Amino acid sequence: MKKNTKSTASKKQQWDSALILPRVEKRVSDKGEDYASFSYWYSSTSRVFNLRDIVVAIQRGDTCDRIRSLLSPRQTELQSLKLKHEICGTVDDIPAFFFVVESGSAEMIRMWASYGGEVNTEYREVSLLVYAMVRCLSPKADGPVMVATLLSLGASIDSVPPPFYLPIDRDLPEAGPSDVELAVFKQVKTGWVLGPVRRLLTDALNSCFTLRYVLHRASITEPLSGANQAIAKKHSATGLLGVHYFLVGQTQACQSLVEIFMAQLALGADRPIILLFAGPSGHGKTELAQNMGKPLSLDLQTVDCTNLRTSMDLFGPFFPFAGYDQGSVVNNFLDEHKNQRSIVFLDEFEKTEPNVQEALLLPFQSGLYLDRRNQQSVDCSKTIWILATNAFDDTILSFCKTHYRELFTNTVGLDKRASHQVRALGKELSAMIKKEAIGKFGAPLTGRITSVIPFLTFSPTEQAPVACKEMDRLGRKLARPVKLQIPFSYSVCKAMASQGYDEQLGARSIINTVDSEVALPLITQYLAAREEISEDDEESCFTITVDADLGMIEVVEKQETLLDEVGLILNSLRGRI
């Protein structure tokens, strides 16, 4: 099949000007059969692997499970090595991983990397990470999660000049960092900063402050040792090393969790991990539990402890009777995941009664549990138990106020001395909480806790990305034809966080502020200006800004002008040339 030179040049121009990937056409023979331009035969089968066909399926919108089924027919060690080589191949000179990121699926990114995809690949001097950030401009892509996923898998930020994310507490100029700022960044393969991509990346970073926050976080995160990375890779736990990219704040909590898990893997210890997550509501306890399970493909069972009065409420009766003959959710979960890594998250654990806590002593200590349906022993030695509690909020809030300056400086991580001081403070707080836990839960249960992990309040710099994440969720919830646009998200999110953040409510207080200051005015304006509502209506764009004098959030429906229409026509023509 001959290449169309003009078509190839046009596709490259589309990429260089707007980072638009071409649609890949499936090649077929004269007989209508698949034509594999880049293929190999599996050693024990006659099946042909066609990277082009995989990319076509991805662009067609096939699910991650469907793509996985095409990649893993019957894997042997030799086939895996071959597959890794082919996965890192190109289609029309474009690394296949770029098409994976184009799909907008973080799950697809994790899957592709697990088969050997290289997260630090690049095309025409643009790294995969930069492309993922620009994809945030597309409403269909879950951009922040994609970027966090790439960083968690080891993507380097070296391709992004620091002026794009430092200093963190500002909006970028509309045209991007100045030439003077960029001049000090002398790295190879960053020619894109001189072209249109510079403005695209600036627009993406300004419209979603979360992106700049995770880049900043990556810049101050000390890499783990090669031994830790080797252990994680051996146990398919590499994604856990970057779990902090999916949360706001809680650096020490994430670091403690990773260290505990790595130690267990290194020792090969077959005993339960019991973690006490202590901290005010809305500061990431549930979020960390959920995100630690995803990269490890661990099932999570969440239990609301509010109404647990007896051990029967948690595990079911010892002798099943009518209405209880199927066992409890937790009882069945432990049996279904016996001798497997899994997570049981006991939320609001401080509300459990003493007899419930007593029933947990045996599985916490020995890793054995008696199935109450049939009195058979169940091995739960690999279960990770998380006890989430607000019981020690006063201690944590007071500690954060006393050590505010040391705990919440933006440069923590850049200064090793400051970093070590924060670690020391974290250990001090953990010890204080553990001492209090003995009085709250008793010595027998507290003595079985592997580690106490405190969750701190959010600093002003951390409050802004919490607001940004909620704004992103709101944008996704809005039904077509309503579109949310935030040209300078740092200013907007900082203003919302300043107005609404409450240290006792955490993210929930900011969520309430987004609802009252953005969602409610937006919906009110939209309904007031229309007699009828239909999904076929023309797109309505609402812009969110901050009044510079009053510091108040403004929600305004953008009115299309003649100049806007001319601009759309010119862009359309430019895309056809």
RODO-2510 file (C-alpha; in nm, 4 decimals, decimal comma):
residues 577
     n   res          X          Y          Z
     1     m     0,0000     0,0000     0,0000
     2     k     0,1645     0,3237    -0,1168
     3     k     0,1902     0,6195     0,1134
     4     n     0,0194     0,9404     0,0082
     5     t     0,2945     1,2001     0,0543
     6     k     0,0530     1,4949     0,0652
     7     s    -0,1716     1,3147     0,3124
     8     t     0,1264     1,2301     0,5348
     9     a     0,2443     1,5919     0,5299
    10     s    -0,1053     1,7117     0,6188
    11     k    -0,1262     1,4712     0,9114
    12     k     0,2093     1,5887     1,0421
    13     q     0,0938     1,9489     1,0094
    14     q    -0,2202     1,8690     1,2097
    15     w    -0,0026     1,7139     1,4769
    16     d     0,2519     1,9968     1,4899
    17     s    -0,0170     2,2658     1,5089
    18     a    -0,2848     2,1035     1,7267
    19     l    -0,1580     1,7590     1,8411
    20     i    -0,4336     1,5885     1,6424
    21     l    -0,3730     1,2213     1,5654
    22     p    -0,4894     1,0830     1,2296
    23     r    -0,7598     0,8213     1,1952
    24     v    -0,5879     0,4903     1,1246
    25     e    -0,7454     0,2827     0,8513
    26     k    -0,7395    -0,0944     0,8672
    27     r    -0,5421    -0,2423     0,5804
    28     v    -0,6989    -0,5255     0,3838
    29     s    -0,5816    -0,7492     0,1007
    30     d    -0,7439    -0,7717    -0,2410
    31     k    -0,9529    -1,0583    -0,1052
    32     g    -1,0779    -0,8469     0,1826
    33     e    -0,8591    -1,0251     0,4378
    34     d    -0,6635    -0,8418     0,7064
    35     y    -0,3304    -0,7100     0,5888
    36     a    -0,0786    -0,7163     0,8763
    37     s     0,1862    -0,4585     0,8023
    38     f     0,3425    -0,5112     1,1442
    39     s     0,2886    -0,8632     1,2679
    40     y     0,4339    -1,1777     1,4115
    41     w     0,3227    -1,5342     1,4674
    42     y     0,2806    -1,6563     1,8224
    43     s     0,5221    -1,9422     1,8796
    44     s     0,2505    -2,1996     1,9549
    45     t    -0,0383    -2,0731     1,7411
    46     s    -0,1094    -1,9490     1,3928
    47     r    -0,2584    -1,6264     1,5176
    48     v    -0,1168    -1,3043     1,3713
    49     f    -0,0726    -0,9994     1,5938
    50     n    -0,1534    -0,6817     1,4038
    51     l    -0,0688    -0,3612     1,5885
    52     r    -0,2557    -0,1578     1,3279
    53     d    -0,5721    -0,3568     1,3934
    54     i    -0,5359    -0,2976     1,7675
    55     v    -0,5063     0,0783     1,7129
    56     v    -0,8089     0,0737     1,4817
    57     a    -1,0058    -0,1031     1,7542
    58     i    -0,8956     0,1557     2,0129
    59     q    -0,9964     0,4469     1,7911
    60     r    -1,3241     0,2689     1,7197
    61     g    -1,3994     0,2829     2,0929
    62     d    -1,3568    -0,0846     2,1860
    63     t    -1,3550    -0,1480     2,5606
    64     c    -1,0393    -0,2139     2,7593
    65     d    -1,1487    -0,5759     2,8141
    66     r    -1,1871    -0,6232     2,4388
    67     i    -0,8405    -0,4817     2,3689
    68     r    -0,6955    -0,6992     2,6447
    69     s    -0,8472    -1,0082     2,4841
    70     l    -0,6659    -0,9229     2,1600
    71     l    -0,3344    -0,8824     2,3418
    72     s    -0,3321    -1,1932     2,5572
    73     p    -0,4502    -1,5080     2,3787
    74     r    -0,2151    -1,7669     2,5318
    75     q     0,0813    -1,6058     2,6989
    76     t     0,4141    -1,7786     2,7462
    77     e     0,7354    -1,6095     2,8560
    78     l     0,8623    -1,5986     2,4965
    79     q     0,5345    -1,4596     2,3662
    80     s     0,5341    -1,1930     2,6375
    81     l     0,8767    -1,0735     2,5278
    82     k     0,7613    -1,0558     2,1678
    83     l     0,4410    -0,8784     2,2661
    84     k     0,6345    -0,6183     2,4645
    85     h     0,8490    -0,5510     2,1577
    86     e     0,5442    -0,5101     1,9341
    87     i     0,3479    -0,3019     2,1890
    88     c     0,6268    -0,0439     2,1755
    89     g     0,5986    -0,0309     1,7958
    90     t     0,4534     0,2395     1,5737
    91     v     0,1616     0,2771     1,3354
    92     d     0,2234     0,5240     1,0535
    93     d     0,5410     0,6258     1,2387
    94     i     0,3392     0,7175     1,5511
    95     p     0,4053     0,5219     1,8737
    96     a     0,0963     0,3141     1,9481
    97     f     0,0815     0,4396     2,3065
    98     f    -0,0294     0,7815     2,1771
    99     f    -0,3479     0,6254     2,0394
   100     v    -0,4070     0,4647     2,3789
   101     v    -0,3871     0,8056     2,5488
   102     e    -0,6130     0,9479     2,2779
   103     s    -0,8839     0,7063     2,4000
   104     g    -0,9058     0,9037     2,7239
   105     s    -0,9086     0,5865     2,9345
   106     a    -0,6792     0,5588     3,2388
   107     e    -0,7654     0,1892     3,2586
   108     m    -0,6414     0,1418     2,9013
   109     i    -0,3169     0,3221     2,9884
   110     r    -0,2543     0,0918     3,2862
   111     m    -0,3291    -0,2129     3,0754
   112     w    -0,0991    -0,1039     2,7891
   113     a     0,1848    -0,0343     3,0326
   114     s     0,1367    -0,3757     3,1954
   115     y     0,2112    -0,5380     2,8583
   116     g     0,5328    -0,3409     2,8214
   117     g     0,4200    -0,0053     2,6810
   118     e     0,6810     0,2669     2,7395
   119     v     0,5321     0,5655     2,9244
   120     n     0,8271     0,7890     2,8313
   121     t     0,7876     0,7504     2,4570
   122     e     0,7565     1,0576     2,2350
   123     y     0,6498     1,1616     1,8865
   124     r     0,8020     1,4545     1,6993
   125     e     0,9641     1,5827     2,0216
   126     v     0,6344     1,5769     2,2159
   127     s     0,6319     1,3386     2,5118
   128     l     0,3371     1,1148     2,5934
   129     l     0,2888     1,3107     2,9164
   130     v     0,2622     1,6450     2,7353
   131     y     0,0139     1,4940     2,4895
   132     a    -0,1966     1,3574     2,7795
   133     m    -0,2111     1,7029     2,9377
   134     v    -0,3208     1,8662     2,6122
   135     r    -0,5899     1,5962     2,5839
   136     c    -0,7445     1,7526     2,8948
   137     l    -0,8884     2,0156     2,6587
   138     s    -1,1174     1,7433     2,5220
   139     p    -1,4380     1,7000     2,7253
   140     k    -1,4349     1,3260     2,6510
   141     a    -1,0982     1,2613     2,8140
   142     d    -1,0518     1,2103     3,1874
   143     g    -0,7351     1,4160     3,1585
   144     p    -0,6214     1,4614     3,5206
   145     v    -0,6617     1,0900     3,5940
   146     m    -0,4725     0,9985     3,2744
   147     v    -0,1844     1,2275     3,3706
   148     a    -0,1779     1,0920     3,7271
   149     t    -0,1782     0,7383     3,5887
   150     l     0,1198     0,8070     3,3609
   151     l     0,3136     0,9677     3,6460
   152     s     0,2317     0,6772     3,8768
   153     l     0,3704     0,4399     3,6131
   154     g     0,7007     0,6267     3,5937
   155     a     0,6480     0,8988     3,3317
   156     s     0,9224     1,1617     3,3590
   157     i     0,8463     1,5339     3,3861
   158     d     1,1815     1,6227     3,2250
   159     s     1,0026     1,7066     2,8990
   160     v     0,8037     1,9834     3,0709
   161     p     1,0006     2,3010     3,1483
   162     p     0,9573     2,3980     3,5169
   163     p     0,8141     2,7461     3,4350
   164     f     0,4949     2,5650     3,3286
   165     y     0,4349     2,4560     3,6896
   166     l     0,6646     2,6729     3,9066
   167     p     0,5829     2,8830     4,0942
   168     i     0,2697     2,6827     4,1572
   169     d     0,0559     2,9571     4,3114
   170     r    -0,0295     3,1480     3,9941
   171     d    -0,2118     3,1288     3,6616
   172     l     0,0136     3,1137     3,3578
   173     p     0,0192     3,4059     3,1122
   174     e    -0,2165     3,3402     2,8185
   175     a     0,0752     3,2822     2,5805
   176     g     0,2576     3,0611     2,8279
   177     p     0,5802     3,1181     3,0225
   178     s     0,7970     3,3945     2,8818
   179     d     1,1025     3,3309     2,6662
   180     v     1,3156     3,4627     2,9517
   181     e     1,1727     3,2022     3,1898
   182     l     1,2177     2,9230     2,9370
   183     a     1,5706     3,0279     2,8426
   184     v     1,7122     2,8795     3,1620
   185     f     1,5615     2,5421     3,0760
   186     k     1,8245     2,3887     2,8482
   187     q     1,7106     2,0350     2,7720
   188     v     1,7133     1,8494     2,4444
   189     k     1,4000     1,7469     2,2565
   190     t     1,1765     2,0291     2,3766
   191     g     1,1480     2,2166     2,0497
   192     w     0,7703     2,2147     2,0915
   193     v     0,7951     2,5031     2,3430
   194     l     0,8668     2,7371     2,0514
   195     g     0,5608     2,6333     1,8508
   196     p     0,1798     2,6102     1,8795
   197     v     0,2000     2,3288     2,1364
   198     r     0,3251     2,5822     2,3892
   199     r    -0,0098     2,7644     2,3761
   200     l    -0,2075     2,4369     2,3803
   201     l    -0,0283     2,3157     2,6907
   202     t    -0,0736     2,6555     2,8552
   203     d    -0,4486     2,6454     2,7864
   204     a    -0,4688     2,2948     2,9324
   205     l    -0,2720     2,3852     3,2457
   206     n    -0,4664     2,7067     3,3006
   207     s    -0,8033     2,5348     3,2556
   208     c    -0,7157     2,2578     3,5029
   209     f    -0,4971     2,3570     3,7967
   210     t    -0,4825     1,9917     3,9074
   211     l    -0,2358     1,9276     3,6228
   212     r     0,0091     2,1877     3,7505
   213     y    -0,0367     2,0531     4,1023
   214     v     0,0616     1,6952     4,0072
   215     l     0,3582     1,8228     3,8032
   216     h     0,4747     2,0220     4,1035
   217     r     0,4216     1,7144     4,3201
   218     a     0,6314     1,5041     4,0843
   219     s     0,9106     1,7629     4,0991
   220     i     0,9411     1,7382     4,4798
   221     t     0,8923     1,3626     4,5137
   222     e     1,2065     1,1684     4,5965
   223     p     1,2290     0,8553     4,3776
   224     l     1,2309     0,5197     4,5536
   225     s     1,5421     0,3071     4,5452
   226     g     1,6072     0,0557     4,2700
   227     a     1,5482    -0,2283     4,5174
   228     n     1,2009    -0,0988     4,6024
   229     q     1,1172    -0,0611     4,2353
   230     a     1,2432    -0,4134     4,1615
   231     i     1,0274    -0,5630     4,4379
   232     a     0,7245    -0,3677     4,3180
   233     k     0,7781    -0,4846     3,9606
   234     k     0,8195    -0,8466     4,0690
   235     h     0,4857    -0,8382     4,2519
   236     s     0,3050    -0,6284     3,9869
   237     a     0,2776    -0,3428     4,2357
   238     t     0,4546    -0,0664     4,0422
   239     g     0,1382     0,1442     4,0247
   240     l     0,1220     0,1610     4,4039
   241     l     0,4485     0,3567     4,4156
   242     g     0,2690     0,6522     4,2560
   243     v    -0,0544     0,6368     4,4550
   244     h     0,0088     0,9921     4,5839
   245     y    -0,0610     1,1352     4,2375
   246     f    -0,4281     1,0439     4,2732
   247     l    -0,4755     1,2335     4,5986
   248     v    -0,4452     1,5918     4,7091
   249     g    -0,2028     1,6343     4,9977
   250     q    -0,1440     1,3415     5,2372
   251     t     0,2128     1,2891     5,1161
   252     q     0,3187     1,1309     5,4454
   253     a     0,0164     0,8994     5,4517
   254     c     0,0917     0,7743     5,1001
   255     q     0,4611     0,7321     5,1763
   256     s     0,3886     0,5335     5,4940
   257     l     0,1456     0,3093     5,3081
   258     v     0,3988     0,2321     5,0338
   259     e     0,6751     0,1582     5,2857
   260     i     0,4535    -0,0824     5,4817
   261     f     0,3426    -0,2659     5,1704
   262     m     0,6943    -0,2881     5,0265
   263     a     0,8231    -0,4310     5,3554
   264     q     0,5523    -0,6975     5,3526
   265     l     0,6363    -0,7948     4,9943
   266     a     1,0102    -0,8034     5,0652
   267     l     0,9688    -1,0228     5,3741
   268     g     0,7046    -1,2415     5,2134
   269     a     0,5124    -1,2139     5,5391
   270     d     0,1787    -1,3922     5,5403
   271     r     0,0023    -1,1919     5,8061
   272     p    -0,2723    -0,9324     5,7797
   273     i    -0,1901    -0,5632     5,7456
   274     i    -0,3980    -0,3596     5,9921
   275     l    -0,3963     0,0148     5,9229
   276     l    -0,5619     0,2877     6,1267
   277     f    -0,6512     0,5823     5,9002
   278     a    -0,7094     0,8731     6,1371
   279     g    -0,8162     1,2186     6,0265
   280     p    -1,0998     1,4682     5,9767
   281     s    -1,3750     1,3915     5,7256
   282     g    -1,3098     1,4787     5,3633
   283     h    -0,9304     1,4571     5,3736
   284     g    -0,8681     1,1458     5,1660
   285     k    -0,9076     0,8367     5,3858
   286     t    -1,1625     0,6665     5,1600
   287     e    -0,9916     0,7989     4,8461
   288     l    -0,6557     0,6484     4,9441
   289     a    -0,8158     0,3118     5,0203
   290     q    -0,9832     0,3098     4,6786
   291     n    -0,6720     0,4185     4,4900
   292     m    -0,4359     0,1729     4,6579
   293     g    -0,6536    -0,1107     4,5307
   294     k    -0,6705    -0,0025     4,1655
   295     p    -0,3010    -0,0383     4,0675
   296     l    -0,2850    -0,3720     4,2503
   297     s    -0,6154    -0,4962     4,1040
   298     l    -0,7396    -0,5658     4,4562
   299     d    -1,1080    -0,5989     4,5402
   300     l    -1,2329    -0,3579     4,8062
   301     q    -1,5169    -0,4207     5,0508
   302     t    -1,6409    -0,1084     5,2289
   303     v    -1,8348    -0,1428     5,5545
   304     d    -2,0245     0,1417     5,7210
   305     c    -1,9679     0,0820     6,0918
   306     t    -2,2383     0,3269     6,1998
   307     n    -2,4911     0,0518     6,2714
   308     l    -2,2592    -0,2297     6,3806
   309     r    -2,3884    -0,3146     6,7266
   310     t    -2,2886    -0,6811     6,7483
   311     s    -2,0402    -0,9126     6,5770
   312     m    -2,3383    -1,0684     6,3995
   313     d    -2,3965    -0,7362     6,2205
   314     l    -2,0417    -0,7604     6,0815
   315     f    -1,9929    -1,1329     6,0196
   316     g    -2,3390    -1,2901     6,0525
   317     p    -2,4568    -1,5515     6,3098
   318     f    -2,2507    -1,8570     6,4048
   319     f    -2,5463    -2,0843     6,3386
   320     p    -2,7344    -1,9557     6,0325
   321     f    -3,1091    -1,9407     6,0507
   322     a    -3,3865    -1,8123     5,8296
   323     g    -3,2931    -1,4715     5,6936
   324     y    -2,9214    -1,5148     5,7764
   325     d    -2,8414    -1,8406     5,5995
   326     q    -2,6353    -1,6665     5,3281
   327     g    -2,3827    -1,5142     5,5681
   328     s    -2,2879    -1,1467     5,5894
   329     v    -2,1197    -0,9414     5,3164
   330     v    -1,7872    -0,9397     5,5049
   331     n    -1,8085    -1,3106     5,5892
   332     n    -1,8633    -1,4005     5,2250
   333     f    -1,6001    -1,1523     5,1018
   334     l    -1,3323    -1,3094     5,3234
   335     d    -1,4266    -1,6570     5,2028
   336     e    -1,4275    -1,5555     4,8352
   337     h    -1,0849    -1,3914     4,8759
   338     k    -0,9210    -1,6452     5,1028
   339     n    -0,5430    -1,6568     5,0658
   340     q    -0,5645    -1,3552     4,8313
   341     r    -0,4716    -0,9903     4,8642
   342     s    -0,7886    -0,7876     4,9232
   343     i    -0,8990    -0,4823     5,1209
   344     v    -1,1676    -0,4497     5,3889
   345     f    -1,2389    -0,0830     5,4658
   346     l    -1,4193    -0,0298     5,7975
   347     d    -1,5465     0,3285     5,7823
   348     e    -1,6243     0,5236     6,1014
   349     f    -1,4686     0,2453     6,3047
   350     e    -1,4980     0,4432     6,6281
   351     k    -1,8734     0,3744     6,6249
   352     t    -1,8321    -0,0029     6,6602
   353     e    -1,9233    -0,1679     6,9886
   354     p    -1,6608    -0,3499     7,2020
   355     n    -1,7956    -0,6947     7,1074
   356     v    -1,7430    -0,6120     6,7369
   357     q    -1,3850    -0,5072     6,8079
   358     e    -1,3300    -0,8253     7,0094
   359     a    -1,4513    -1,0387     6,7164
   360     l    -1,1770    -0,8864     6,5011
   361     l    -0,8897    -0,9817     6,7329
   362     l    -0,8407    -1,3359     6,5956
   363     p    -0,8358    -1,2499     6,2208
   364     f    -0,6148    -0,9473     6,2981
   365     q    -0,3665    -1,1597     6,4934
   366     s    -0,3482    -1,4978     6,3182
   367     g    -0,4977    -1,4254     5,9788
   368     l    -0,7560    -1,6994     6,0333
   369     y    -1,1311    -1,6593     6,0289
   370     l    -1,4146    -1,9048     6,0899
   371     d    -1,6776    -1,8956     5,8159
   372     r    -2,0007    -1,8604     6,0085
   373     r    -2,2028    -2,0417     5,7445
   374     n    -2,0224    -2,3734     5,7762
   375     q    -1,7627    -2,3265     6,0558
   376     q    -1,4782    -2,3840     5,8080
   377     s    -1,1445    -2,2075     5,8651
   378     v    -1,0698    -1,9277     5,6153
   379     d    -0,7178    -1,7984     5,5482
   380     c    -0,7354    -1,4168     5,5506
   381     s    -0,3648    -1,3657     5,6218
   382     k    -0,3255    -1,1552     5,3065
   383     t    -0,6207    -0,9287     5,3833
   384     i    -0,5516    -0,5575     5,4304
   385     w    -0,7793    -0,4191     5,7012
   386     i    -0,8275    -0,0411     5,7104
   387     l    -0,9920     0,1147     6,0152
   388     a    -1,0992     0,4699     5,9276
   389     t    -1,1835     0,6997     6,2155
   390     n    -1,2536     1,0608     6,3121
   391     a    -1,2008     0,9875     6,6817
   392     f    -0,8714     1,1749     6,7007
   393     d    -0,9641     1,4878     6,5049
   394     d    -0,8950     1,7278     6,7902
   395     t    -0,5406     1,5935     6,8297
   396     i    -0,4703     1,6153     6,4546
   397     l    -0,6216     1,9624     6,4104
   398     s    -0,4250     2,0969     6,7040
   399     f    -0,1040     1,9361     6,5780
   400     c    -0,1496     2,0860     6,2298
   401     k    -0,1985     2,4343     6,3740
   402     t     0,1036     2,4050     6,6018
   403     h     0,3348     2,2821     6,3228
   404     y     0,1678     2,4599     6,0287
   405     r     0,4841     2,6164     5,8896
   406     e     0,6886     2,2949     5,8928
   407     l     0,4098     2,0739     5,7559
   408     f     0,2669     2,2862     5,4775
   409     t     0,5519     2,4603     5,2981
   410     n     0,5478     2,4185     4,9180
   411     t     0,9179     2,3385     4,9110
   412     v     0,8952     2,0256     5,1262
   413     g     1,0731     1,7584     4,9244
   414     l     1,3207     1,9978     4,7651
   415     d     1,4999     2,0464     5,0971
   416     k     1,6063     1,7112     5,2454
   417     r     1,6385     1,8585     5,5909
   418     a     1,2819     1,9935     5,5768
   419     s     1,1600     1,6618     5,4385
   420     h     1,3205     1,4691     5,7242
   421     q     1,1649     1,7116     5,9735
   422     v     0,8190     1,6461     5,8297
   423     r     0,8767     1,2693     5,8541
   424     a     0,9785     1,3093     6,2179
   425     l     0,6664     1,5138     6,2893
   426     g     0,4522     1,2498     6,1201
   427     k     0,5974     0,9785     6,3437
   428     e     0,5409     1,1960     6,6486
   429     l     0,1745     1,2433     6,5569
   430     s     0,1287     0,8706     6,4881
   431     a     0,2682     0,7877     6,8331
   432     m     0,0314     1,0385     6,9968
   433     i    -0,2698     0,8867     6,8192
   434     k    -0,1664     0,5312     6,9015
   435     k    -0,1463     0,6197     7,2704
   436     e    -0,4966     0,7670     7,2531
   437     a    -0,6194     0,4615     7,0597
   438     i    -0,5378     0,2377     7,3563
   439     g    -0,7882     0,4334     7,5618
   440     k    -1,0437     0,4365     7,2797
   441     f    -1,0211     0,0796     7,1468
   442     g    -0,8274    -0,1018     7,4192
   443     a    -0,4745    -0,2421     7,4239
   444     p    -0,5555    -0,5830     7,2631
   445     l    -0,6896    -0,4291     6,9419
   446     t    -0,4469    -0,1346     6,9286
   447     g    -0,1559    -0,3729     6,9750
   448     r    -0,2546    -0,5543     6,6582
   449     i    -0,2508    -0,2389     6,4438
   450     t     0,0409    -0,2491     6,1975
   451     s     0,0579     0,1278     6,1586
   452     v    -0,1302     0,4430     6,2516
   453     i    -0,1528     0,6745     5,9499
   454     p    -0,2634     1,0327     6,0242
   455     f    -0,4410     1,2421     5,7588
   456     l    -0,3590     1,6117     5,7834
   457     t    -0,5659     1,9166     5,6931
   458     f    -0,5174     2,0848     5,3533
   459     s    -0,2827     2,3785     5,3043
   460     p    -0,4044     2,6701     5,0829
   461     t    -0,2041     2,5261     4,7918
   462     e    -0,3778     2,1890     4,8415
   463     q    -0,7249     2,3381     4,8823
   464     a    -0,7183     2,4804     4,5273
   465     p    -0,6746     2,1420     4,3476
   466     v    -0,9528     1,9969     4,5655
   467     a    -1,1792     2,2679     4,4234
   468     c    -1,0456     2,2008     4,0737
   469     k    -1,1245     1,8287     4,0968
   470     e    -1,4783     1,9090     4,2025
   471     m    -1,5180     2,1585     3,9168
   472     d    -1,3995     1,8885     3,6787
   473     r    -1,6609     1,6492     3,8190
   474     l    -1,9287     1,9153     3,7789
   475     g    -1,8280     1,9662     3,4162
   476     r    -1,8722     1,5942     3,3539
   477     k    -2,2087     1,5830     3,5286
   478     l    -2,3549     1,8633     3,3200
   479     a    -2,5693     1,7175     3,0429
   480     r    -2,5264     1,8247     2,6855
   481     p    -2,5549     2,0951     2,5557
   482     v    -2,4104     2,2749     2,8614
   483     k    -2,0333     2,3239     2,8720
   484     l    -1,8191     2,4593     3,1555
   485     q    -1,5136     2,6740     3,0743
   486     i    -1,2568     2,7988     3,3276
   487     p    -0,9846     3,0022     3,1497
   488     f    -0,7810     3,0573     3,4694
   489     s    -0,8643     2,7790     3,7097
   490     y    -0,6072     2,8588     3,9789
   491     s    -0,7626     3,1969     4,0550
   492     v    -1,1139     3,0517     4,0503
   493     c    -1,0294     2,7482     4,2626
   494     k    -0,8250     2,9515     4,5100
   495     a    -1,1181     3,1897     4,5568
   496     m    -1,3634     2,9041     4,6108
   497     a    -1,1315     2,7292     4,8565
   498     s    -1,0739     3,0551     5,0485
   499     q    -1,4491     3,1086     5,0759
   500     g    -1,5520     2,7562     5,1630
   501     y    -1,2772     2,5371     5,3116
   502     d    -1,3434     2,4131     5,6630
   503     e    -1,0737     2,1972     5,8232
   504     q    -1,3317     1,9799     5,9993
   505     l    -1,5227     1,9040     5,6771
   506     g    -1,2350     1,8989     5,4273
   507     a    -1,3291     1,8398     5,0647
   508     r    -1,6976     1,8286     5,1532
   509     s    -1,6934     2,1971     5,2469
   510     i    -1,5412     2,2848     4,9087
   511     i    -1,7943     2,0641     4,7288
   512     n    -2,0715     2,2625     4,8986
   513     t    -1,9080     2,5862     4,7822
   514     v    -1,8896     2,4650     4,4204
   515     d    -2,2571     2,3707     4,4369
   516     s    -2,3667     2,7071     4,5772
   517     e    -2,1285     2,9381     4,3872
   518     v    -2,1146     2,7660     4,0483
   519     a    -2,3703     2,4884     3,9949
   520     l    -2,6721     2,6758     4,1333
   521     p    -2,6105     3,0087     3,9490
   522     l    -2,5309     2,8211     3,6277
   523     i    -2,8504     2,6153     3,6327
   524     t    -3,0586     2,9167     3,7378
   525     q    -2,9255     3,1258     3,4479
   526     y    -2,9712     2,8431     3,1994
   527     l    -3,3333     2,7777     3,2927
   528     a    -3,4272     3,1470     3,3156
   529     a    -3,3091     3,2184     2,9598
   530     r    -3,5031     2,9357     2,7918
   531     e    -3,8627     2,8387     2,7330
   532     e    -3,7791     2,4781     2,6366
   533     i    -3,4874     2,2420     2,6947
   534     s    -3,3621     1,9793     2,4515
   535     e    -3,0395     1,7837     2,4040
   536     d    -3,0535     1,8970     2,0422
   537     d    -3,0116     2,2627     2,1437
   538     e    -2,6948     2,4424     2,0404
   539     e    -2,4062     2,4176     2,2850
   540     s    -2,4177     2,6692     2,5692
   541     c    -2,0842     2,7644     2,7221
   542     f    -2,0659     2,9068     3,0747
   543     t    -1,7432     3,0805     3,1751
   544     i    -1,6306     3,0832     3,5372
   545     t    -1,4094     3,3759     3,6449
   546     v    -1,3207     3,5748     3,9570
   547     d    -1,4038     3,9411     4,0106
   548     a    -1,0598     4,0953     4,0593
   549     d    -1,1850     4,3626     4,3017
   550     l    -1,4311     4,1656     4,5129
   551     g    -1,2762     3,8203     4,4845
   552     m    -1,6210     3,6753     4,4109
   553     i    -1,6985     3,3935     4,1670
   554     e    -1,8774     3,5014     3,8487
   555     v    -2,0754     3,2630     3,6275
   556     v    -2,1567     3,4050     3,2844
   557     e    -2,3044     3,2401     2,9765
   558     k    -2,0756     3,3116     2,6833
   559     q    -2,2541     3,4666     2,3862
   560     e    -2,1227     3,3679     2,0433
   561     t    -2,0303     3,6685     1,8305
   562     l    -1,9739     3,7128     1,4587
   563     l    -1,5986     3,7065     1,5208
   564     d    -1,6342     3,3729     1,7007
   565     e    -1,8207     3,2297     1,3996
   566     v    -1,5526     3,3571     1,1601
   567     g    -1,2865     3,2003     1,3819
   568     l    -1,4640     2,8636     1,3754
   569     i    -1,4880     2,8756     0,9963
   570     l    -1,1170     2,9589     0,9612
   571     n    -1,0230     2,6770     1,1982
   572     s    -1,2377     2,4372     0,9988
   573     l    -1,0734     2,5431     0,6719
   574     r    -0,7268     2,5198     0,8272
   575     g    -0,8020     2,1622     0,9315
   576     r    -0,8918     2,0661     0,5734
   577     i    -0,5810     2,2121     0,4152
***
